[in-house]
Structures are given as structure tokens and as C-alpha cells.
Amino acid sequence: MHLKLKLLNSIYVKSLENKFSSFQKALKYSRETQNEILKNIIFNNIETIFSKENNLPSMLTCKKQNLIDEFRKTIPISIYDDLEKYVKLIMDGHNRVLTKEKVIIFEKSSGSTSSSKYIPYTKSLFNEIHRGTATWIYDLYNTNPSLKNTKAYWSISPKMGTSEKTKSGINVGFNDDSEYFGPLERFFIRRILAVDPAVSATRDIESCRFITAKELLEQSDLGLISVWSPTFIIILLEYIENNIVELLKVIKVNAKRKKLIENSISINISKVGEKEKQKLDFLKLWPKLEIVSCWTSASSAIFLEQLKQNLNGVKIQGKGLFLTEGIVTIPISEYLAPILAINSHFYEFLPEDYQEENNFINKNKNTNTSTNINTFLPHELIVGKKYIPVITTGGGFYRYNTNDIVQVEHMVNYVPLLTYVGRADKRSDICGEKLCETFVANILSTLDKTVNIKFSFSMLAPIVNKNWVPYYGFFCEFNINLSKSQIEQVENYIEDQLCKNYHYNNCRKLNQLKKMKIYKVTNAIKIYEEVITSKDKKKIIGGIKIAYLDSYPYWLDEFSKRNVLL
């Protein structure tokens, strides 16, 4: 078994070598690489509706840097709302809309003004993403060669509902994270996985989590865990602890493995029915566990201490910046921060302080103002400065504003190392829920009329408590007394509306978020301004716009210590 596992891993890693070599070559010739990527995207998509409306064919006669300049002059920076009309045409069955290639699948993400975005995936987009993921995986296994003797767990979630298709019959949604890789990579990955991807076919989270826990306990060779939010694995580990007795009844392992699992429990199994909580030594369960790959920066950093307590001594590698729309950075072991995936898409960068009304591009159809905005190319970035990546991909998203903020940590051959800092569009994203202020504003701005209560202050904010399981608090001020049923009505309404956000709904179903809760506050505006001005000395009391959504996770503490919560 061990020889077969090592052989499979070795062949798999060897198959990625060419992509890693291509990335290393692209690092040496980064400007030429970027020019070639843009040229190919334009050339391959000149016979499309988008191309004809935006005069892409005229750029084919341009030379190198002139091509980039002409592209930036002609094509406006976009957000999803600008591309949605094209996406809807594709979903309705039209071809050659954004790309000449056919769309293979749509992946769902949370929208800014709408509840969901549908991202079209073409063969070219898959290939672009594969260049990045293959480079990362090759480096990971070569830097940590003992991983070749182990299995890996890649996050798998149940579909939770009926399968979705577009009107034209295109599938919506990946089954598991391995689908981001190429066919050859998937062939090997699914043979070295610790948990069968078929678990995604389960229709409820409880069944999915139980099967996942069972199969993980059966594996003594687990070496790598790859998830997105650290809360995902924290919750899974806690689930295993809470259900270890039931799991021991169904796992299929030899007597030695079963005894090892039993010995890893820090209290007597017979006490399960009492209030005492099971505690497992997970490193005894998985002695070969070497690396956990997950988000580690921005809001995810809050949960790393808890993860380290559960898996003390296991290396935690920060994920690069992977978007539903594409890939920005990948982690490479020799660098202190993720590096730009220079041979995946065409990249530009907006300055961090770039803003227009409502934080979105405000296009004027006559002047096309968004093409006059100065963007920086990768080699032009300055260490220590913050920027917003803009990507052009083979999936048909041209000059797409990611609205993510990154900081330049270092330059390698004029290619930046970038740390994810947060969102530029007032988004709260504690564990992957991706709530946008515009989406929340649509809920709260009409709340008065919906529940027939006049609010003088209303704000939604994440709450991270000592038990680490986060949730959202609705901090509000009003002049009437509400009954318990009225409070429940307001909470249920807001929660139902929030669950229309695709990623928030997923986080709730996966128990990464608890249900939101109402907090009545007195002197709310005064306290709000005090806190904001203490955090930002440039802010002036009386000149602060109150946000419907605030990503600061300690508002409950701020209100509590001032004794203004009712």
C-alpha cells in the first residue's frame, strides 16, 4: 500500500514538472509573458459579441507595449454588473459572447448588489488556473518530500439542494476542490485522497460531515489538509471529538488502529453521556500530518491560534489569492509571501485609494471614464504599497476589478510577492461568507417598512467570541419596546435575506457561522463615532458616514464596555 501510494504521488508530482518549469521561465521573462498572454486572449476572442462591441480586432496590429496601452485605452475596467448582461446571454444558450470557446461550467459566487454571481469557465480559463495550481502543488511536494508517502484531504462540501443547470443545460457548481485542477491532475489526486469525493453527493451537512470524519479516522497516512477557511477544519475536528463514540462503532480499521484512536482520547469513553467533553490528540491519530493549507491573512488570522492548538506542530501554509473568477497569487516555499501567478492571466493593478462613487466604476457612456484610470503593470509596483488587482482571463472577464487589496512585500525579477489585506468594496468576509455593504444595505434600508419599526441606527457587523464560532450582530437603536416574538421576526427576516447570499448560506449550513442576533444599543451614533475616530485619527466626529456593514469584528465588545447594550 505504501509503495503504491508513493508511486502514485511521485508520478503525479512528476507530471507537474513542466508547468513548474514554465512558471520559472516566466519569472525571468515576466514582461514578455504578460504581453503574450494578453495577445493570445485578444486573438482567440475577436469573433465575439464583446469583441465587436469593444473593438478588440483593431488591437491585433499593435506591437508589444503598444498593445497593452491600446487595450487599457479601449477596454473599460469592469465589475460583474458590467459583464452580467453577457453572462445571461451565455446562460440562455448564446455562443461566442465573451469568448470564442464554449463555456464548460458555471461556478457560483456572492454578488455585490445581487445575491449571486455566475462565473463562466472555459477550457482556457481552466488551463490558466491549472498553471498556477500545478506550480504550487509541485513546489509543495518537492519541498516536503515526505508528503509523497501520504494521502491528502481536500475540502468537500455537500451540494445541499438540487443540482443547478442553466436554461441551456450548462452545469452550475463544482463538486469538490479537485475540479480546479486539470484532467491528469484529477486522475492522480482522486487516487491519493483521504476522503472519497463522492461524499459531495450527500444532501445534508450532517451526513457529509459524519462520512468525512469516518473516512479521515480510517486513514493513518494523512499528510496534507487543504481547505479554504480555517474554520472549516476547526469545526470538522470538533465534530470528530463530539462524535467519536458513534464513529468508533462504524469505522473499518484493524485492531491496532482502533486501539490507537481510543488511546488518543483524553477522557474515558464511558463518560460521553455526561457533561465532560471529549478531547482528542489529533497528531496521534495522524502522525504523518505535515501541512494544513488554508487562508491565514486578513480576517482569517483570527482563527489561526485555535487551529494551532488543535494541530500543534503542524505547518500552516497560507493559501494564495484564489478567486472564483481566476487566480492572483500562489504560495511558493522559498518566498515569504505568495507570488503573482505571472503566467496565468494578464494583470494590472489599481492604487489602493482608487475609489469612485459607491466604490464601483461609474462609467459615462460618452466619455468612457473608466479607461482613463491609471493602472500599474506588475513590474511597476512599489514594495510596501497596496494595490487592487485587475485581471483579464481566458474566461472572458476583461479588465475585471477584483476589489481585493494586496500589499507588495518584495519583488522577484520584477514580479511582486503579495499579501492579501482585505476588501476594497466594504465587504465582510470572516470565514468565506463574502457579504458586501451594497447587498446588506438593500436589506437594512428597507427594514423599517418591512417590520414596521423605525430604526435610528442600524448596522450589521461580525462577532468573534471566545468560543471562536463567529456570527453577525445587528446593532440597532429604536424607541419602542419589542416583544420576544417581534425580535424573532426581525432576526428571521434579516437571516432569511442574508441567506440569499450564496456564500453566507453555505457558511451557515456548514456551521461556520451561527445565526445572526439583534443587539439594541443606546447612544449608538455617539459610540460609533467615538470608536471610528479612535481607530482612524483622520476621521472627524460629525463627518462620518455610518455604514450598514462594518467588518470590524469587535463591535460587541465596544458597545458592551460602554454599558450601552440593552
C-alpha positions in Angstrom: 0.0 0.0 0.0 2.8 2.4 1.0 4.8 1.7 -2.2 1.7 2.1 -4.3 0.9 5.5 -2.6 4.4 6.7 -3.0 4.4 5.7 -6.7 1.2 7.4 -7.4 2.3 10.6 -5.7 5.7 10.5 -7.4 4.1 10.1 -10.9 1.6 12.8 -10.1 4.3 15.3 -9.0 6.5 14.4 -11.9 3.5 15.2 -14.3 3.5 18.8 -12.9 7.2 19.4 -13.5 6.8 21.1 -16.9 4.3 23.6 -15.6 6.6 24.5 -12.7 9.5 24.9 -15.2 7.2 27.1 -17.4 6.5 29.3 -14.3 10.2 29.6 -13.5 10.9 30.7 -17.1 8.0 33.2 -17.0 9.6 34.7 -13.9 12.7 35.5 -15.9 10.7 37.0 -18.8 7.7 38.4 -17.0 7.0 41.4 -19.3 7.2 39.2 -22.4 5.0 36.6 -20.7 2.3 39.2 -19.9 2.4 40.6 -23.4 1.9 37.1 -24.9 -0.9 36.2 -22.6 -2.9 39.4 -23.5 -2.2 39.0 -27.2 -3.5 35.4 -27.1 -6.6 36.3 -25.2 -7.4 39.1 -27.7 -6.6 37.0 -30.7 -8.6 34.0 -29.6 -11.7 36.1 -28.9 -12.0 38.6 -31.7 -15.1 36.9 -33.1 -17.4 37.5 -30.1 -20.2 39.9 -29.2 -18.0 41.6 -26.6 -15.1 41.9 -29.1 -17.3 43.6 -31.7 -18.8 46.0 -29.2 -15.4 47.0 -27.8 -13.3 47.0 -31.0 -10.8 44.2 -29.9 -9.8 43.3 -33.6 -8.2 46.8 -34.0 -5.6 45.9 -31.4 -4.1 43.0 -33.3 -1.9 45.3 -35.4 -0.3 46.8 -32.3 3.1 45.9 -31.1 4.1 44.7 -27.6 3.8 47.6 -25.2 1.5 49.5 -27.7 -0.9 46.5 -27.4 -1.1 46.9 -23.6 -1.5 50.7 -23.9 -4.2 50.4 -26.6 -6.0 47.7 -24.6 -6.1 49.9 -21.5 -7.3 52.9 -23.5 -10.1 51.0 -25.3 -11.5 48.5 -22.7 -13.0 49.9 -19.6 -12.3 48.4 -16.2 -15.3 46.3 -15.2 -17.1 44.7 -12.3 -19.6 41.8 -12.5 -22.6 44.1 -13.0 -21.0 45.3 -16.3 -20.5 41.8 -17.5 -23.8 40.3 -16.3 -25.7 41.0 -19.5 -23.1 38.9 -21.4 -23.2 36.1 -18.8 -27.0 36.0 -19.1 -26.7 35.6 -22.8 -24.4 32.6 -22.3 -26.7 31.1 -19.7 -29.6 31.4 -22.2 -27.7 29.4 -24.8 -25.9 32.0 -26.9 -22.4 31.2 -28.2 -19.4 33.5 -28.8 -20.5 36.1 -26.3 -17.4 36.8 -24.1 -15.2 34.0 -25.6 -15.0 32.1 -28.8 -14.7 28.9 -26.7 -17.8 27.3 -25.3 -18.5 27.6 -21.6 -17.9 24.2 -19.8 -19.4 25.1 -16.4 -20.5 28.0 -14.3 -19.3 28.5 -10.8 -21.3 30.5 -8.3 -20.0 33.3 -6.1 -21.6 36.0 -4.0 -22.5 39.3 -5.7 -22.1 42.9 -4.7 -25.6 44.1 -5.5 -27.2 40.7 -6.4 -27.2 37.6 -4.3 -25.1 35.5 -6.7 -22.6 35.8 -9.5 -22.3 33.2 -12.1 -18.7 32.8 -13.4 -18.3 31.1 -16.8 -15.4 28.6 -17.0 -13.9 27.8 -20.4 -11.1 25.4 -21.3 -8.7 28.4 -21.5 -9.6 29.6 -18.0 -9.2 26.2 -16.6 -5.7 26.0 -18.2 -4.7 29.4 -16.8 -5.7 28.3 -13.3 -4.0 24.9 -13.7 -0.7 26.7 -14.4 -0.9 28.3 -11.0 -2.2 25.3 -9.0 0.3 22.9 -10.7 3.2 25.2 -9.8 2.0 25.4 -6.2 1.5 21.6 -5.8 4.8 20.7 -7.4 6.7 23.0 -5.1 4.7 21.8 -2.1 5.6 18.1 -2.6 9.2 18.7 -3.6 9.8 21.0 -0.6 8.1 18.4 1.6 9.1 15.1 0.0 7.6 13.0 2.9 4.2 14.0 1.6 4.7 11.5 -1.2 4.2 8.8 1.3 0.8 10.2 2.5 -2.8 10.9 1.4 -4.4 14.3 1.2 -7.7 15.7 2.3 -9.2 18.5 0.1 -12.3 20.2 1.4 -15.5 18.7 0.2 -18.9 20.1 1.0 -22.4 18.6 0.2 -24.3 20.1 -2.7 -27.2 20.8 -0.3 -30.1 21.0 -2.7 -31.0 20.1 -6.2 -28.3 20.3 -8.9 -28.5 23.5 -10.9 -28.3 24.0 -14.6 -28.7 27.0 -16.8 -31.5 27.3 -19.4 -29.1 26.0 -22.0 -28.2 22.9 -19.9 -24.7 24.0 -18.6 -24.0 22.7 -15.1 -23.5 25.2 -12.2 -21.0 24.4 -9.5 -18.0 22.2 -8.9 -18.4 19.0 -6.8 -15.1 19.5 -4.9 -11.9 21.5 -4.9 -10.0 18.9 -7.1 -12.1 20.1 -10.0 -10.0 23.2 -10.2 -7.2 21.0 -11.5 -6.6 19.5 -14.9 -7.8 16.1 -16.0 -4.5 14.4 -15.5 -4.0 16.0 -12.1 -7.6 15.0 -11.1 -6.8 11.4 -12.1 -4.0 11.2 -9.6 -5.5 13.5 -6.9 -8.6 11.3 -6.6 -6.5 8.2 -6.0 -4.5 9.8 -3.2 -7.4 11.5 -1.5 -8.2 10.5 2.1 -11.9 11.1 1.6 -13.9 9.9 -1.4 -15.2 13.0 -3.4 -18.5 11.1 -3.8 -19.3 12.4 -0.3 -20.3 15.6 -2.0 -23.4 13.8 -3.4 -24.9 13.8 0.1 -27.7 16.3 0.5 -27.2 17.4 4.1 -24.2 18.6 6.1 -24.6 16.2 9.0 -24.3 13.1 6.7 -21.4 14.7 4.8 -19.5 15.6 7.9 -20.1 12.1 9.5 -18.8 10.3 6.4 -15.9 12.7 6.1 -15.0 12.2 9.8 -15.3 8.4 9.5 -13.0 8.2 6.4 -10.4 10.6 8.0 -10.3 8.4 11.1 -9.7 5.4 8.9 -6.6 7.0 7.4 -3.3 6.6 9.2 -1.4 8.1 6.2 -3.0 11.6 6.2 -0.3 14.1 5.4 -1.9 17.2 3.8 -5.1 19.0 4.6 -6.2 21.7 2.1 -9.2 23.9 2.9 -10.2 27.5 2.4 -11.3 29.0 5.7 -9.5 27.7 8.8 -13.0 27.5 10.5 -13.8 24.6 8.1 -11.2 22.3 9.6 -11.7 23.6 13.2 -15.4 22.7 13.0 -14.6 19.3 11.5 -12.1 18.5 14.2 -14.6 19.5 16.9 -17.2 17.3 15.2 -14.9 14.3 15.4 -14.3 14.9 19.1 -18.0 15.3 19.8 -19.0 12.1 17.9 -16.0 9.9 18.5 -18.0 7.1 20.2 -20.5 6.8 17.3 -17.6 7.0 14.8 -15.8 4.2 16.6 -18.8 1.9 16.1 -18.7 2.3 12.3 -15.1 2.8 11.2 -13.4 0.0 9.3 -9.9 -0.4 10.8 -7.7 -3.1 12.2 -7.5 -3.6 16.0 -4.2 -1.7 16.2 -5.6 1.4 14.5 -8.8 1.3 16.6 -6.7 1.0 19.8 -4.6 4.0 18.8 -7.8 6.1 18.2 -9.1 5.1 21.6 -5.8 5.9 23.3 -5.8 9.4 21.7 -9.0 10.3 23.7 -8.0 12.2 26.8 -11.0 11.1 28.9 -12.8 7.8 29.4 -15.2 7.0 26.6 -17.9 5.9 29.1 -18.3 9.5 30.3 -19.7 10.6 26.9 -23.2 10.9 28.3 -22.1 13.3 31.0 -21.1 16.9 30.5 -17.4 16.2 30.1 -16.1 16.9 26.6 -14.0 14.6 24.6 -10.5 15.8 23.7 -8.5 14.1 21.0 -4.8 14.2 20.3 -5.1 14.6 16.5 -1.3 14.2 16.0 -1.6 10.7 17.5 -4.4 10.0 15.0 -2.4 11.3 12.1 1.3 11.0 12.9 2.2 11.9 9.3 0.2 15.1 9.1 2.6 17.7 8.0 0.8 20.6 6.4 -2.5 22.4 6.6 -3.2 24.8 3.7 -5.8 27.5 4.4 -6.4 31.2 4.5 -4.1 32.9 7.0 -4.2 36.6 6.3 -6.8 39.4 6.9 -9.9 38.2 8.8 -8.8 34.5 8.8 -5.9 35.3 11.0 -8.3 35.4 13.9 -8.8 31.7 13.9 -5.2 30.5 13.5 -4.4 30.3 17.2 -7.3 27.8 17.7 -6.1 25.8 14.7 -2.6 25.6 16.1 -4.0 24.4 19.4 -5.7 21.6 17.7 -2.8 20.7 15.5 0.2 21.8 17.4 3.4 21.4 15.4 1.7 21.1 12.0 2.9 23.6 9.5 0.2 26.0 8.3 0.7 27.3 4.8 -1.2 30.4 3.7 -3.3 30.0 0.6 -2.5 32.3 -2.3 -5.3 34.6 -3.5 -7.6 32.3 -5.4 -10.8 33.9 -6.7 -13.8 32.3 -8.3 -13.0 34.5 -11.3 -9.4 33.5 -11.5 -6.1 33.2 -9.7 -3.9 36.1 -8.4 -1.1 34.6 -6.3 0.3 31.2 -5.3 2.4 30.2 -2.3 6.0 29.1 -3.2 8.1 27.8 -0.3 11.2 29.9 -0.9 9.2 33.1 -0.7 7.9 34.7 2.4 4.6 35.8 0.7 2.6 34.4 -2.2 3.9 35.4 -5.6 1.9 36.7 -8.6 0.8 33.8 -10.8 2.6 35.6 -13.6 1.9 33.1 -16.4 -1.8 32.6 -15.7 -3.8 35.8 -16.6 -3.0 39.3 -17.7 -2.6 41.5 -14.6 -3.0 45.2 -13.9 -3.2 47.0 -10.5 -5.2 49.9 -9.3 -3.8 52.1 -6.5 -5.4 51.2 -3.1 -7.0 54.6 -2.7 -8.8 54.2 -6.1 -12.5 55.0 -5.5 -15.5 56.2 -7.4 -19.0 56.7 -6.2 -20.3 53.6 -4.3 -16.8 52.0 -4.7 -17.7 50.9 -8.2 -16.8 52.0 -11.7 -19.1 54.8 -12.7 -19.0 54.7 -16.4 -20.1 57.5 -18.7 -21.1 56.0 -22.0 -19.9 59.1 -23.9 -16.5 59.7 -22.2 -15.8 56.1 -21.1 -14.1 57.5 -18.0 -13.0 54.1 -16.6 -10.5 53.7 -19.4 -8.7 56.9 -18.3 -7.8 55.5 -14.9 -4.1 54.9 -14.4 -3.3 51.2 -13.7 0.1 49.8 -12.9 1.7 46.7 -14.5 3.3 44.0 -12.3 6.9 45.3 -12.8 5.8 48.9 -11.9 4.6 48.0 -8.3 6.4 49.5 -5.3 7.3 47.5 -2.2 5.2 48.5 0.8 2.4 49.9 -1.3 -1.1 48.5 -1.5 -3.0 47.8 -4.8 -6.2 46.3 -6.2 -5.6 43.5 -8.8 -7.4 43.8 -12.2 -7.4 40.6 -14.2 -8.1 39.7 -17.8 -8.7 36.0 -18.3 -9.4 33.4 -20.9 -12.9 33.0 -19.4 -13.9 36.3 -20.9 -13.6 38.7 -17.9 -11.7 41.7 -19.4 -10.0 44.2 -17.0 -12.0 42.8 -14.1 -11.7 44.7 -10.9 -11.2 42.0 -8.2 -11.8 44.6 -5.4 -9.2 42.8 -3.3 -6.4 44.8 -1.6 -2.9 43.3 -1.7 0.3 44.7 -0.3 3.6 44.3 -2.1 6.2 42.6 0.2 9.0 42.1 -2.2 9.9 41.8 -5.9 11.4 38.8 -7.6 12.7 39.5 -11.1 10.1 42.4 -11.3 7.3 40.0 -10.2 5.6 41.0 -6.9 5.2 39.0 -3.7 1.7 40.0 -2.4 -0.1 39.6 0.9 -3.9 39.8 0.9 -5.0 42.6 3.1 -8.8 42.8 2.7 -11.6 44.0 0.5 -11.8 47.4 -1.2 -15.6 47.3 -1.5 -16.6 47.3 2.1 -17.0 43.6 2.3 -17.1 41.5 5.4 -15.5 38.0 5.0 -14.7 36.3 8.3 -14.9 32.7 7.0 -15.8 32.9 3.4 -19.3 34.5 3.5 -18.4 37.5 1.3 -21.0 39.9 2.5 -21.0 43.3 0.6 -22.2 46.5 2.0 -24.4 47.2 -1.0 -26.1 43.8 -0.5 -26.6 44.4 3.2 -27.8 48.0 2.5 -30.6 46.6 0.3 -31.8 44.6 3.3 -31.4 47.1 6.1 -32.5 50.3 4.2 -36.0 48.8 3.7 -36.2 47.1 7.1 -38.3 49.9 8.7 -41.1 49.3 6.3 -40.8 45.5 6.3 -41.1 45.0 10.0 -42.9 48.3 10.8 -40.2 49.6 13.2 -38.4 52.9 13.0 -34.7 52.4 13.5 -32.5 55.5 14.2 -29.3 53.3 13.9 -28.8 50.1 12.1 -25.5 48.3 11.4 -24.5 44.7 10.7 -21.1 43.5 11.9 -19.3 40.2 12.5 -18.8 39.0 16.1 -15.9 36.7 17.0 -16.4 35.4 20.6 -14.2 33.4 22.9 -15.5 30.2 21.5 -14.4 31.3 18.1 -17.6 30.4 16.3 -18.5 33.7 14.6 -21.9 35.2 13.8 -23.3 38.6 12.8 -24.9 41.1 15.1 -27.5 43.6 14.0 -26.8 46.6 16.2 -29.8 48.9 16.2 -31.5 51.7 18.1 -35.2 52.3 18.3 -37.6 54.0 20.8 -40.2 51.3 21.4 -40.3 48.1 23.4 -40.3 44.9 21.3 -41.8 41.6 22.4 -39.8 38.4 22.1 -41.8 37.5 19.0 -41.2 40.8 17.4 -37.4 40.4 17.9 -37.6 37.0 16.4 -39.5 38.4 13.5 -36.7 40.9 12.8 -34.0 38.3 13.3 -35.7 35.8 11.0 -36.3 38.4 8.3 -32.7 39.6 8.2 -31.3 36.0 8.4 -33.6 34.9 5.5 -32.4 37.8 3.4 -28.7 37.2 4.3 -29.1 33.5 3.3 -29.9 34.7 -0.2 -26.2 35.4 -0.4 -24.7 32.2 -1.8 -21.6 32.1 0.4 -23.3 33.2 3.6 -25.9 30.5 3.1 -23.1 27.9 2.7 -21.3 29.1 5.8 -24.5 28.8 7.8 -25.2 25.3 6.5 -21.6 24.3 7.3 -21.9 25.7 10.8 -19.0 28.1 10.1 -21.4 30.9 11.1 -24.1 30.9 13.7 -27.5 32.6 13.2 -27.3 36.4 13.4 -28.6 38.1 16.6 -30.1 41.5 17.4 -28.5 43.9 19.9 -30.3 47.0 21.0 -28.0 49.9 21.7 -28.4 53.3 23.2 -26.4 56.4 22.1 -25.4 54.3 19.2 -24.3 57.1 16.8 -22.2 58.8 19.5 -20.4 55.5 20.4 -20.0 54.7 16.7 -18.2 58.0 16.0 -16.0 57.6 19.1 -14.8 54.2 18.0 -14.2 55.2 14.4 -12.3 58.3 15.3 -10.1 56.3 17.8 -9.3 53.8 15.1 -8.7 56.5 12.4 -7.3 59.8 13.6 -8.1 61.4 10.2 -11.9 60.9 10.8 -13.7 63.8 12.3 -16.8 63.5 14.5 -19.8 64.8 12.6 -18.3 63.9 9.3 -18.5 60.2 9.5 -20.9 58.2 7.3 -22.4 55.3 9.2 -22.0 52.0 7.3 -24.7 49.4 7.0 -22.0 46.8 7.1 -18.8 47.1 9.1 -16.1 44.4 9.0 -14.7 45.3 12.4 -15.2 42.1 14.5 -15.3 43.7 18.0 -18.3 45.9 17.9 -20.0 43.8 20.6 -17.0 44.5 22.9 -17.0 48.2 22.1 -20.7 48.6 22.9 -20.5 46.3 25.9 -17.7 48.0 27.7 -19.6 51.3 27.4 -22.7 49.8 29.0 -25.0 50.8 26.2 -26.4 47.4 25.3 -30.0 46.8 26.4 
